[in-house]
Amino acid sequence: MQSAPRSDTRVTAGIVALAAIALLIGGAFAGLIFEGAHDPSGALAAFDGYLLRVARFTLWQALLSTLLSVAPALLVARALSRHPTFPGRRLILQLFTVPLALPAIVAALGVLALYGRAGYFAGVLGKFGGGEWPGIYGLSGILIAHVFFNLPLATRLFLESLATVPTDQWRLASQLGMGARPALRLIEWPALRAALPGVAGLVFMLCITSFTIVLTLGGGPSATTLEVAIYQALRFDFDPARAVVLTLLQIGLTVVVVAVLMRLGANTVGDANLPVWSRHYLGVGKVEAVLNSGLIALALLFVAGPMAATVFAGLDADLGRLAGEDAVRLATLTSAGLSFVSALLSVILSLSLIAARRALALRHRAGSAMSLLEHATDTGAGFVLVVPPIMVGAGWFLALRGVTDVFAIAPVMVVAVNAVMAMPFAIRAVRPAYDAASERHERLCLALGISGWDRLRLVDWPSLRRPLATGFAFAMALSLGDLGVIALFGSDSVQTLPYLLLARMGSYRTADAAGLALLLGLVCLMLVVVADWLGREAKA
């Protein structure tokens, strides 16, 4: 194997990137620890019935959300796999990627527009309930929104698992005249069962760290999770000691979940563009075909409903008036600027880690253990999955409140936190292309002495241009729709579109909120579509 020079600038760039991540995460932890040590009696007093109730609800809603997402996804994935020529199958699978592109607050508005007290289904649901429909604020709204997000993701993951079944098994089953039930028991269920723990764990993690959905649809103290309680403790009650205890408990739960996920080999970042292959299966009977079609149709209606409601409610708003408001224009420009800088920083940090890992791997001798630095560049960005954005924001909020105006530094915190949180997704898009380019050009660059900026500009850039654009677009979409950090640091002087949307909801200006949701959703969806197209072109 060719070896990289000992003074490779790629390693230096990786160390700087790791230092930036360590500073962001470590500074948040330092703020929490200092606050807890400063007021130990207040921290101890936070261990009360409220804390236990919030922790119990956090786990309970995540468990129910996982069950309601994963169980139907098993059935829908099998139905889709049994009908590779189902009319509109490709369109359905593409539609199932849309929830991954929508900001959580946009999805929450869609759910309210459909099932809320004044929603499109309010009249029908009220008749079934024998009275006026009370709406879905509380646990029911949280569960519906979580299932909307996670049912399509789980379906595609299970469908991918079914696609890994060897063709020889299906050929043999066909020769033996195997029916649907034996095929399920002997062929399909083993593949689904192998994927089940990882998929369920991933969905559970997404639900246990849910913030925006619970904030907008929780409806009160009885439906509050740890992350929302942290936000309330800092922004409304200003009880730093309680916020510290809640944050540490949230981190502990997340660490346990992520550790289990890693042991199960789950895909902890999800994938907005999971490949799904069509296969020729055994014949399907008429009864099974009707049942499968019904399952697919129900899943399609459930996923498409909030999307359609978001569009219709947004179009009913006075979009012209909204576009002319100074607050909307300023929030739009702020969101665009912050998300652009955040995505750029995320891509730079990700590329630095990827390049450093590759350079260290080239030095690595076969059979020897990985160095600590090599291991850090390989998995360092994944550590942010353990630390929810609200925890980072809470830590820095507490650390900086006695030093400066925390609301004045909102842009810096939003850019830094969103950039680091998007790194796992950017790395996923860029790393394969960089490794392939290095494999082709490493010897040539060593022979010609090309390194640093010259190597990136002359050698690597042509191969990395599209993957970097993919990572940038996806990181920008994530940052644009994020509400976690800006919810803590936002103010009248610094507002993003999600923050303004939340403010309009809080002041019961639902028509304005629907219009802003439509705008935000379309922009984020466009960015993810661009990222998907660039990713496909890069692989072609």
C-alpha positions in Angstrom: 0.0 0.0 0.0 1.2 3.5 -0.8 2.0 5.7 2.2 1.3 9.3 2.8 4.0 11.7 3.9 4.4 12.2 7.6 3.7 16.0 7.4 0.5 15.6 5.4 -1.6 18.8 5.6 -4.7 16.6 5.4 -3.9 15.3 8.9 -3.5 18.9 10.2 -6.9 19.8 8.7 -8.5 16.8 10.4 -7.0 17.8 13.8 -8.4 21.3 13.4 -11.9 19.8 12.5 -11.8 17.5 15.5 -10.8 20.4 17.7 -13.7 22.4 16.5 -16.1 19.5 17.3 -14.5 19.0 20.7 -14.8 22.7 21.5 -18.5 22.8 20.6 -19.4 19.7 22.5 -16.9 20.1 25.3 -17.9 23.7 25.9 -21.5 22.7 26.2 -20.6 20.0 28.7 -18.4 22.5 30.6 -21.3 24.9 30.8 -23.6 22.2 32.2 -21.0 20.9 34.7 -20.2 24.4 35.9 -23.8 25.3 36.4 -24.5 22.1 38.3 -21.5 22.7 40.6 -22.5 26.3 41.1 -25.9 25.3 42.4 -25.8 21.7 43.7 -28.8 22.1 45.9 -30.9 23.3 43.0 -29.7 20.4 40.9 -30.6 17.9 43.7 -34.0 19.6 44.2 -34.7 19.0 40.5 -35.0 15.2 41.1 -38.7 15.3 41.9 -42.0 14.0 40.6 -41.9 16.3 37.6 -38.6 14.9 36.4 -39.8 11.3 36.7 -43.0 12.1 34.9 -41.2 13.8 32.0 -38.7 11.0 31.7 -41.5 8.4 31.8 -43.5 10.2 29.1 -40.4 10.6 26.9 -39.8 6.8 27.0 -43.5 6.0 26.6 -44.2 8.2 23.6 -41.0 6.9 21.9 -42.0 3.3 22.6 -45.5 3.8 21.2 -44.2 5.8 18.2 -41.8 3.0 17.4 -44.4 0.3 17.7 -46.9 2.2 15.5 -44.3 3.0 12.9 -42.4 -0.3 12.7 -45.3 -2.8 12.8 -47.2 -1.3 9.9 -44.0 -0.8 8.0 -43.3 -4.5 8.1 -46.6 -5.2 6.4 -46.3 -2.3 3.9 -42.7 -3.3 2.9 -43.8 -6.9 2.3 -46.8 -5.8 0.3 -44.6 -3.6 -1.9 -42.0 -6.4 -2.3 -44.7 -8.9 -3.4 -45.8 -6.5 -6.1 -42.8 -5.2 -8.0 -45.1 -4.1 -10.9 -47.7 -2.4 -8.6 -49.1 0.7 -10.4 -47.2 3.8 -9.3 -44.8 1.8 -7.1 -41.8 3.9 -8.0 -43.8 7.1 -7.4 -44.9 5.7 -4.0 -41.3 5.0 -3.0 -40.3 8.5 -4.0 -43.2 10.0 -2.1 -41.9 8.0 1.0 -38.7 10.0 0.8 -40.4 13.3 1.1 -41.0 13.2 5.0 -37.2 13.0 5.4 -36.9 16.3 3.6 -39.6 18.2 5.4 -38.8 20.2 8.5 -40.5 18.8 11.6 -42.5 22.0 12.2 -43.9 21.9 8.6 -45.0 18.3 9.2 -46.6 19.4 12.5 -48.6 22.1 10.6 -49.7 19.5 8.1 -50.9 17.2 10.8 -52.8 20.0 12.5 -54.3 21.1 9.2 -55.6 17.6 8.6 -56.6 16.4 12.1 -56.7 19.5 14.2 -59.8 21.1 15.8 -60.3 23.2 12.7 -58.7 20.7 10.3 -60.1 19.2 7.2 -61.1 16.0 8.9 -62.5 17.7 12.0 -66.2 17.3 10.9 -65.9 13.7 10.1 -63.9 12.8 13.2 -66.4 14.8 15.3 -69.3 12.7 13.9 -67.5 9.5 14.8 -66.8 10.8 18.3 -70.4 11.8 18.9 -69.6 15.5 19.4 -67.2 18.4 18.7 -63.8 17.1 17.7 -61.3 18.3 20.4 -58.2 18.2 18.2 -55.1 16.1 18.5 -52.9 18.1 20.8 -51.1 15.8 23.3 -50.0 12.3 22.9 -52.2 11.5 19.9 -50.8 14.3 17.8 -47.2 13.4 18.7 -47.8 9.8 17.7 -49.4 10.7 14.4 -46.5 13.1 13.5 -43.9 10.5 14.5 -45.5 7.8 12.5 -45.8 10.2 9.5 -42.0 10.6 9.6 -40.9 7.1 10.6 -43.3 4.8 8.8 -41.9 5.7 5.3 -38.3 5.4 6.6 -38.9 2.0 8.2 -40.8 0.8 5.1 -37.8 1.6 2.9 -35.3 0.0 5.2 -37.4 -3.2 5.4 -37.8 -3.2 1.7 -34.1 -2.9 1.3 -33.6 -5.9 3.6 -36.1 -7.9 1.5 -34.1 -7.0 -1.6 -31.1 -8.7 -0.2 -32.7 -12.1 -0.3 -30.7 -14.2 -2.9 -32.4 -14.8 -6.2 -31.6 -18.4 -5.9 -34.0 -18.8 -2.9 -36.9 -17.3 -4.9 -36.1 -19.5 -7.9 -36.0 -22.6 -5.7 -39.3 -21.5 -3.9 -40.9 -21.1 -7.3 -39.8 -24.6 -8.5 -41.2 -26.1 -5.3 -44.5 -24.3 -5.7 -44.2 -22.5 -2.4 -47.2 -20.4 -1.3 -47.3 -17.0 0.4 -47.3 -18.3 4.0 -44.4 -20.7 3.6 -42.5 -18.0 1.7 -43.1 -15.5 4.5 -42.0 -18.0 7.2 -39.0 -19.4 5.4 -37.7 -16.6 3.2 -39.1 -13.1 4.0 -39.4 -13.2 7.8 -35.7 -14.2 8.4 -34.6 -11.1 6.3 -37.1 -8.9 8.1 -36.3 -10.3 11.5 -32.6 -9.6 11.0 -33.3 -5.9 10.2 -36.0 -5.4 12.8 -33.8 -4.6 15.9 -31.8 -2.0 14.0 -34.8 -0.4 12.3 -36.8 -0.3 15.6 -33.8 1.1 17.4 -33.2 3.8 14.9 -36.9 4.9 15.0 -36.8 4.8 18.8 -33.8 7.1 18.9 -35.4 9.6 16.5 -38.5 9.7 18.7 -36.7 9.9 22.0 -34.8 13.0 20.7 -37.8 14.6 19.1 -38.1 18.3 20.0 -40.1 20.2 17.4 -42.9 17.7 17.1 -43.5 17.6 20.9 -43.1 21.4 21.2 -45.7 22.1 18.6 -48.1 19.2 19.2 -47.6 18.4 22.9 -50.2 20.9 24.1 -49.2 21.2 27.7 -47.2 19.8 30.7 -48.9 16.4 30.5 -47.2 15.8 27.1 -43.7 17.1 27.7 -40.5 15.3 26.9 -37.0 15.9 28.3 -35.9 18.1 25.4 -39.0 20.3 25.6 -38.6 20.5 29.3 -35.0 21.7 28.9 -36.3 24.5 26.6 -39.0 25.5 29.0 -36.7 25.5 32.0 -34.4 28.0 30.2 -36.7 30.2 28.2 -39.8 30.4 30.4 -38.9 29.3 34.0 -35.2 30.2 33.9 -34.3 27.4 36.2 -30.7 26.5 35.1 -30.3 23.8 37.8 -33.3 21.9 36.5 -32.2 22.4 32.9 -28.8 20.8 33.8 -30.4 17.7 35.4 -32.8 17.3 32.5 -30.0 17.6 30.0 -27.8 15.1 31.7 -30.7 12.6 31.9 -31.4 13.2 28.2 -27.8 12.6 27.3 -27.8 9.4 29.4 -30.8 8.0 27.6 -29.4 8.9 24.2 -26.1 7.3 24.9 -27.8 4.1 25.9 -30.0 4.1 22.7 -27.0 4.9 20.4 -24.9 2.2 22.1 -27.6 -0.4 21.5 -28.0 0.9 17.8 -24.3 0.5 17.2 -24.3 -3.0 18.6 -27.2 -3.9 16.3 -25.4 -2.3 13.3 -28.2 0.1 12.7 -27.9 3.0 10.2 -28.0 5.9 12.7 -28.2 8.7 10.2 -31.0 7.3 8.0 -30.8 7.7 4.3 -33.0 9.9 2.2 -32.3 7.9 -0.9 -32.3 4.2 -0.1 -32.0 2.0 -3.1 -34.8 -0.4 -3.7 -34.6 -3.1 -6.3 -37.4 -4.9 -8.1 -37.5 -8.7 -8.1 -39.7 -11.3 -9.6 -41.5 -13.1 -6.8 -43.9 -16.0 -6.5 -47.4 -15.6 -7.8 -49.8 -13.6 -5.7 -53.4 -14.8 -5.1 -56.4 -12.6 -5.6 -57.2 -12.3 -1.9 -53.6 -11.5 -1.0 -53.4 -9.0 -3.9 -56.5 -7.1 -2.5 -55.1 -7.1 1.0 -51.7 -5.9 -0.1 -53.3 -3.2 -2.3 -55.3 -2.0 0.6 -52.3 -1.8 2.9 -50.3 0.2 0.3 -53.2 2.5 -0.3 -53.7 3.2 3.4 -50.0 3.9 3.9 -50.0 6.2 0.9 -53.0 8.1 2.1 -51.5 8.5 5.6 -48.2 9.8 4.3 -49.7 12.0 1.5 -52.4 13.4 3.7 -50.4 15.9 5.8 -48.4 16.9 2.7 -51.5 17.7 0.8 -53.0 19.5 3.8 -49.8 21.6 4.1 -50.1 22.6 0.5 -53.8 23.4 0.6 -53.6 25.3 3.9 -50.6 27.3 2.6 -52.3 28.2 -0.6 -55.3 29.5 1.4 -53.0 31.9 3.2 -52.5 35.4 1.9 -49.1 34.7 0.4 -48.8 38.1 -1.3 -49.2 39.9 2.0 -46.8 37.5 3.7 -44.2 38.1 1.0 -44.5 41.8 1.6 -44.0 41.7 5.3 -40.6 43.0 6.5 -40.5 40.3 9.2 -40.9 37.5 6.7 -38.4 39.0 4.3 -35.8 39.4 7.1 -36.5 35.9 8.5 -36.1 34.5 5.0 -32.8 36.3 4.4 -31.6 35.2 7.9 -32.5 31.6 7.3 -30.8 31.6 3.9 -27.7 33.2 5.1 -27.3 31.1 8.3 -28.1 27.8 6.5 -25.6 28.7 3.7 -22.8 29.4 6.1 -23.7 26.3 8.2 -23.7 24.0 5.2 -20.4 25.4 3.9 -18.8 24.9 7.4 -20.3 21.4 7.6 -18.8 20.4 4.3 -15.4 21.9 5.1 -15.2 20.1 8.4 -16.5 16.9 6.9 -13.9 17.0 4.0 -11.2 17.7 6.5 -12.0 14.6 8.6 -12.4 12.4 5.5 -9.1 13.5 4.1 -7.3 13.1 7.4 -8.8 9.6 7.9 -7.6 8.6 4.4 -4.1 10.0 5.0 -3.8 8.2 8.3 -5.1 5.0 6.8 -2.4 5.1 4.1 0.2 5.3 6.9 -1.5 2.4 8.7 0.5 -0.8 8.6 -1.5 -4.0 8.0 -2.1 -5.9 11.2 -1.4 -3.0 13.5 -4.0 -1.3 15.6 -5.6 1.9 14.6 -4.1 5.0 16.3 -6.3 7.1 18.5 -6.2 10.0 16.0 -7.1 7.6 13.1 -10.0 6.3 15.1 -11.1 9.8 16.0 -11.2 11.0 12.4 -13.1 7.8 11.4 -15.8 8.1 14.1 -15.5 11.6 15.6 -18.4 13.1 13.6 -20.6 10.2 14.7 -20.3 11.3 18.3 -22.6 14.2 17.6 -25.5 11.7 17.2 -25.2 11.0 21.0 -25.6 14.7 21.8 -29.0 16.3 20.8 -28.8 19.9 19.5 -30.9 21.2 22.4 -28.3 19.8 24.8 -25.5 21.7 23.0 -27.6 24.8 22.9 -28.5 24.5 26.6 -24.9 24.0 27.6 -23.6 27.1 25.7 -26.7 29.1 26.8 -25.7 28.5 30.5 -22.0 29.0 29.8 -22.4 32.4 28.0 -25.3 34.0 30.0 -22.9 35.5 32.5 -20.4 36.6 29.9 -22.4 38.2 27.1 -25.9 38.6 25.7 -26.8 35.1 24.7 -29.4 36.3 22.2 -26.9 38.5 20.4 -24.7 35.5 19.5 -27.7 33.5 18.1 -26.3 33.5 14.6 -22.9 32.0 15.7 -24.6 29.3 17.8 -27.1 28.4 15.0 -24.3 28.1 12.4 -21.9 26.1 14.6 -24.4 23.6 16.0 -26.2 23.0 12.7 -22.9 22.6 10.9 -21.7 19.9 13.3 -25.0 18.1 13.4 -25.1 17.8 9.6 -21.6 16.4 9.4 -22.7 12.7 9.5 -24.9 13.2 6.5 -22.2 15.2 4.6 -19.6 12.6 5.3 -21.9 9.9 4.0 -22.2 11.8 0.7 -18.5 12.7 0.3 -16.4 9.9 1.8 -16.9 7.2 -0.9 -16.0 9.6 -3.7 -12.9 10.9 -1.8 -11.7 7.4 -1.1 -12.1 6.3 -4.7 -10.3 9.5 -5.9 -7.5 8.9 -3.5 -7.1 5.3 -4.7 -6.7 6.5 -8.2 -4.4 9.5 -7.7 -2.5 8.9 -4.5 0.7 7.5 -6.1 0.7 10.3 -8.8 0.4 13.0 -6.2 3.2 11.5 -4.1 5.4 11.2 -7.2 4.8 14.8 -8.3 4.8 16.3 -4.8 1.3 17.7 -5.1 -0.4 18.3 -1.8 -2.5 20.8 0.2 -4.6 23.3 -1.7 -3.0 22.5 -5.1 -4.0 18.8 -4.7 -7.6 19.7 -3.8 -7.9 22.3 -6.6 -6.2 20.3 -9.4 -6.6 16.6 -8.6 -9.5 16.0 -6.1 -12.0 18.7 -7.1 -13.2 17.2 -10.4 -14.1 14.0 -8.6 -15.5 15.7 -5.4 -17.5 18.5 -7.0 -20.8 16.7 -7.2 -20.5 14.8 -3.9 -19.6 18.0 -2.1 -22.6 19.7 -3.7 -24.8 16.8 -2.5 -23.5 17.1 1.1 -23.9 20.9 0.9 -27.5 20.8 -0.3 -28.5 18.3 2.3 -26.7 20.1 5.1 -28.4 23.4 4.0 -31.8 21.7 4.1 -31.3 20.4 7.6 -30.1 23.7 8.8 -32.8 25.7 7.1 -35.6 23.6 8.8 -34.0 23.3 12.3 -35.8 24.8 15.3 -33.8 23.3 18.1 -31.0 25.9 18.6 -32.9 29.0 17.4 -35.7 28.1 19.8 -33.3 28.8 22.7 -31.3 31.7 21.2 -33.9 33.3 19.0 -35.4 36.8 19.7 -37.2 39.6 17.9 -33.9 40.7 16.5 -32.8 37.3 15.2 -35.5 35.2 13.7 -35.4 32.4 11.2 -38.3 31.1 9.2 -39.0 28.1 11.6 -38.8 30.5 14.6 -41.1 33.0 13.0 -43.5 30.1 12.1 -43.5 29.0 15.7 -44.2 32.6 16.8 -47.1 32.9 14.4 -48.5 29.6 15.7 -48.1 30.8 19.3 -50.1 34.0 18.5 -52.9 31.9 16.8 -52.1 33.3 13.4 -52.6 29.9 11.8 -53.1 31.1 8.3 -49.8 33.0 8.3 -48.1 29.9 9.9 -49.5 27.7 7.1 -48.2 30.0 4.4 -44.7 30.1 6.0 -44.8 26.3 6.3 -45.5 26.0 2.6 -42.6 28.3 1.7 -40.2 26.5 4.1 -41.3 23.0 3.1 -40.9 23.8 -0.7 -37.4 25.2 -0.2 -36.2 22.3 1.9 -37.7 19.8 -0.5 -36.1 21.5 -3.4 -32.7 21.3 -1.7 -33.1 17.6 -0.9 -34.2 16.9 -4.5 -31.1 18.7 -5.8 -29.0 16.7 -3.4 -30.5 13.5 -4.5 -30.0 14.4 -8.2 -26.4 15.4 -7.7 -25.8 12.2 -5.7 -27.2 10.1 -8.6 -25.1 11.9 -11.1 -22.0 11.4 -9.1 -22.6 7.7 -9.0 -23.4 7.4 -12.7 
